Amino acid sequence: MNLLRSLLPAACVAGLLSSSAPAALAQINTTQNVAPGVYFHEGDPRRGHSNNGWIVFDDFILVIDANYPSGAQIVMPKVKETSDKPIRFVVNTHHHPDHAYGNQLWADAGATIIASTKALEEMKKLETGYYGGSPGKWEETAKVRPDVAATKLRPPILLFPDELIFDDGHRRVELHCYGTGHTPGDVYVWLPKEKVLFTGDACVNGPQNKVDDGNLHQWIKTLELVKQLGAEKVCPGHGPMGGAEIIADQQAYFEALLAQVKTLVDAGKSAAEIKAAAPQIGAALKKDPHIARYVMPTMTAHVQQAYLELGGATFPK
């Protein structure tokens, strides 16, 4: 339990240890064949691991997200089980540790790390120690994660502003940046022929949304653009794979969250009163079966972000 609390936010730990946890964790550390040569691996949330994906081209493999180092160590042999082709590229869907701190392991195995230009800009703000300043997120994380302490930060080196396409004549994979959502540098990995979309944490499928590095209003607009792709299979950054409903439900959750908080703002409620109302807001959102799975055990961070975007202040301690 103490180890879990050192790796994950307390709210996430509480959710994982609820009575519904066995069902929620049923698919962790399993490889699913999404389409011919396309794979999805659901990471273990109890260890802070993200999901991964990989796509087999004629001559190489492209992996989606680097995970934490311990997550990469789990996934790398599973990739090799599906193909003997070399892993040439790894895409960081954004800059967060659970999607980028495993970069060194993949790079040491011969892969080039890819990300959006904005993702690298965000990493530079976070990783002040690597870039010559005072210790940053990496050093902080290494204190509680032995897998991070045993490795080094490896930033992406192949960058693109809006779009990067891989096409070997048989397989086409498009990397897109549509705008701010979970972070300013979110990358979506789209397979137009197969209609498969990997979203990183721009979409999750459960109570794993981290919202304070993004913007809920812009996130809703970005997801509207993403919906136009027409994805039939959606592989989120955390939680099980699903269909297009993951995009629609993720968007609807943020719309409902903002609406709940706006009602309190319009009623003239104070920051302290809105903070205190977080459990009631969560209970109201849980009444909608389409978005109930996104409700966090502790809703304060989500309500705070919505309140800030609606012109409010930081909640009192």
N, C-alpha and C positions, 0 to 999 in steps of 0.2 A: 504493500500500500504506500509506504513512504517513497519507494522508487517511482511508483506511478505519479505521485504528486510532484516529484522533482522534474518529471518529463512533460507533464501535461497540465493545462489549467485545471483548477479544482473542479470547475463546473463540468468539464469534459469527463473527468474521472468519475464524478458522481453519476453521470449519465451512463457510462460504461458499466458501472457496477450495479445498475438497477436490475430489477427482475427480468427485464426484456433483453438484457445483454446477450444471453446465449444465442437468440435468434439474430440479433444485430451483428454478431461476430462470426456467424456461421461460415462466411465465405472468405475470411481473412487468410492471407498467405496461400491463396489458390490462384492458379493460372486459368483464365478463361479464353477460349478461342472465339474472338468476336466475329471474324471473317477470315477467309483464307489468308494466312500469313500476317494476321493482325491479332494481337494479344493484349489482355487486360489482367493486371494483378492487383488485388485489393490488399493494401497494407494493413498492418496491425496497429490500430489506434492506441492500444495500451502501451505501445513503445514509441508513440508519436510518429509512426511511419505514414508517409503518403501512399497513395496509389501509384502504380506505374503502368506504362503501356510500352509496347514495342511493335515495330513494323518491319517486315522482312522484304527487302528489295532484291533485285537480281544478284547484286554483288556485295551487299552490306546490310546491316541492321541499324535502324534509327530507334533510340529509346526515348521515351517521354518521362521526364523528371528523374533526378538523380537520387532523391530520397535523402535521409540521413545516412551516414556511413554504414550503420548496422542494417538499415533497410536495403542498401545497395548490396551488401554481402549476401542477403537472402535472395535478392532478385537476379543477380548476375548468373548464377548457375542455372536458374530456371530459363533465362533467355537462351543459354547455350543448349539446353535440352530441346528447344524448338527448332534450332538451326545451327549449322556449323559455320555460317558466314560471320565475318568480323563485325563487331560493334564499332561503327565509324562515327556516329553522331549521338549526342544526348542533348535533348532540349530541356532547358529550365523554363517551365511555364510561368514562373515568377521568381522573385529573389528570396523568398522565405526559407529559413533553415531546413525545414523538412522536405524541401524540393530541390535545394541546391548544395547542401553541405556534403553530400556524397560525391560531388564532382571529381575530387581527386582520384577516387578509386576508378572511376570510368576513364578519366584521362590517362591514368597510369596503364590502363588496359588498351590504350590506343585510340580513344574516342576524342572527337572535337566537341567542346561544349558550346551550345548555341543558346542565345536568349535575345530578347528585344533590347533595343538601345535604352529604353526607359527602365527596364528591369536592372540593367547594370547601373544606371543612375541611382536607383533606389538602393542597390547593394552598397554603393559607395557611401551613401548617407548612414547606412547601418554598420558597415564594417570599417569603422574608423581606425582600428588597430592595424588592419592590413594595409590601409592607405596612408600610414605614417602618422596617425594621430593617437589619441588615447585609446586604451582597450575598448573594443566595441562588442557587438552581439556575439561574435564567434568566441571571444574570450569568456564572456559571461556564460554561454552555453557549455563550454568545455568544462566548467566547474561542476556541472551536474550530469554531463553525458560523457562517459569514458570513450565512446566511439568517436566523438568529436575531438576530445583531447588527444587521441592517438593519430589524428590526421591533420591536414592543413587545408585552409581555404583555397579553392581554385575557382576564380571568377570565370565566367564565359568569355570566349575570345572571338567567336563568330557572331556578329550582331546584325540585326536588321531593324529598320524603323517601323515598317507596316506589314510587309509580306515577304515570305521566302518560300520558294516552291522547289520540291524534289520531284523529278519526273524521269524515270529511266525507260520510258516507252511502254512499260507494263503496269507500273505503279505510280500514282500521283498522290503526293501529300502536300498540303498547303498549310503554312504557318501564318496565322493572321493576328494582328493587333487591332482591335476594334475600338479601344478607348478604355478609360478608367472603369474599373469594377472592384474586384477584390484588392487590386493594386493598380497603379498607373501603367504597369508594364505587362499586364496579362497576355499570355499567348494561348491561342486556340489551335489545336492540331486537327485539321479537317481532311477527311478522305472522301472526295466527292463521288467517286464511283461506288464505294461501299456504303456511303451515307453514314459514316461513323465519325463522331466528334469526341476528341479528348479536350476537356475544359480546364484542367488544373483546378484551382480553388475558386475560379469564377463561378463554378457550380459545384456544390457538394450534395450529398444525398443522406442527410442526417444532421444532428445538432453539432456541426463542426465549423460554422461560419465565424471567421475572424473579420471584423468589419472596420477596425480603426485605421487601417492603411489604405482604405478606399473611400468611396463616396456613394452612398445609397442611391441618390437621385441619378447620378451618372451610370451607376451599375444597372439600374432598371432600363435606361435607354440603350446601354451597350447590349444587354441581353435581348432586347427587341431586335437589334441587328443580327445577333447570333441566331435567333429563331428563324430568320429568313433563309438560312442555309438549308433547312429541311432535313436536319439530322433525324435518323431513325433509331440509331443506337448512340447513347451518350455515356461516356466514361468519365465520371467526375474525379475531382482531386482527392476526395475522401468519401467513403461509403460505397455501397454496391452500384454496379452498372444498371442502367435502365434505358428508358426510351426518351422521346422528346418531352415527356412530362417533367423531367428533371429541370429542364430550362424554364418551362412555364411556371412550375411550382416555386422554383428559387426566386423568380421575378415576383410572383404573387406574394410571397412571404415578405419581401422588402416593401412592397406597396402597402400591405396590410399593417406592417410595423409602423411605417411612417404615418398612416392614417390614424392609428391608435394614439400615437404621441401627439399628432397635430390636434386631435380633439381636446387633449389636456392643455396644450398651449393656448388654443383658442378660448378655453374656459378660464384662462388667467392663472393657471396653477404655477406654483413656484418650482424651482429646480429640486428642492428637497421633496416636495409633494410628488413630482413626476418620478423621481428616483424611488420613492416609497411605493409607487404604483406599478413598478416593474413586474412583480409576481402576478398582479391582476391582468396586466397586458399579456403576459405569457399565457395565462389561462384562457383569455379571450381568443388568442391566435390558435390555441390548441383545439378550439371548437371546429375549425375548418380542417377536414380530413386531408385536404390537398397540401396543406402547409404545416400541419401539426408536427411532423418529424423534424422541422427546423428549429423548433422552440428549444432554447437552451435551459438546462436545469436552473441556471442563474441568468436572468435576462438583463441585468444592469448595463453591461457593456453595449448591448444592442440598442437599448432604450437611450443610453447616453449619446451614441452616435447619431441616432435619429433626432434627438433634441438639439444637438449642436448644429446639425444641418438646417434645422428649422429656426435657427437664430438664438438658441438657448446658450447657457453657460455650462461650465464644468460642474458636475454634481459635487455637493459638499461631502466631505469625508464622513 
